[in-house]
Amino acid sequence: MEEQVQMISMTTEKTKGFYWGAATSAYQVEGNNIHSDWWSWERADSTRTKAGKACDHYNLFDDDFKLASLLGHNAHRLSIEWSRIELSPGVINKRAIAHYREVLESLKKHGLTSFVTLHHFTNPNWFAKRGGWLRADSPDLFVKYVREVVINLGDLVDFWITINEPMVYVSQSYWQRRWPPQEKSFVGVWRVINNMARAHKLAYREIHRHQPNASVGIAKHLVAYQPADFRRIGDRWVAAVEDWWFNHRFFSLTRDTHDYIGVNYYFLLKKKFSIIPLRVSSVLGKGNKSDMGWPIDAGGFEQVLLHMRRYGRPIYVLENGIADANDDQRADFICSHLRALERAQAKGADVRGYLHWSLLDNYEWDKGFDPRFGLVEVDYETMVRRPRSSAYVMRAIIQQSSGS
Ligand code: BGC
């Protein structure tokens, strides 16, 4: 472990005030989000893995934050479940507000700066039944919920993330048919992206109306696209088009409403174009793969961080992690990605925080509980938490970089 840590030379200079921590999302860890569209969707088909109690983080949050702080973290990202706050249109659940106040106060008590997501893939049932993000009034409905959160909880929030990974949400829910409402249409994709962009802009303004100095952004999933063969113009072209569409389109629709750039990075994809047969495909890298089969490539992390320089804003890494049940690769993954982050900083990317995905093993959406992303292992029978050895490697890096 010492060897691994020494290879990271993040200087105290660069990491002064740097945010170190991990991220989670409500539906994946809290348990019993019975008013959410995912909950209903799971129940519509008996073969689907149910989130159920998940990690019971709804009750165990204080212990979990204490653990995060023992692991050296000074920041934490979590999400608020809209379906708990607004039980039906305009009906605010005071108990849910009180609960999230306790959660955010607990973060403060444990010395963790809060990064709070307002939408992380799930919707209230009533919202989904009305047509969800396809409806023209969806941004207005979202911003009403946002207003309640800002008024009631805003004093405890340090960084706001309006929407997590809008392009992933639209692709899984309105194109690939993997997630609810499992639709597939060009028009749907177009509408949902535009409505989410409008929702972000309205939320940005609403938050700033109440907190002029707020720091507001989104968590953007970025894929490092590269041509499978640099010599082939077709490969270069499809890599550039996908980069524009997936990585930059949402930013271009929401210009001037990002106080920072939030980056989620998992993998690099090599794009290939062929004329006969006419096809665009992705080639996975040759190196190690995670338990999800995702290729591990820290060079891609450097690439996406460098690309984000163009927006001229501070950058926070809000997710980066690996499914690795045996914890064989996680420590190396963290080290190689932090080295990439350092290289990007040296080339001018203003990266000010690194939040690992995830603090805990959790409910990995349609993949159920098998993928293990946690720095901390969760025994789902007993709910006992056990930090993995990679969590201590990360702690040693944090301690070394902050000179403690
Ligand atoms: C999502 C998380 C998810 C993680 C790993 C991200 O795209 O924001 O909810 O668990 O990837 O798949």
Residues whose N, C-alpha, C, O or C-beta is under 5 A from the ligand:
A	BS01	BGC	none
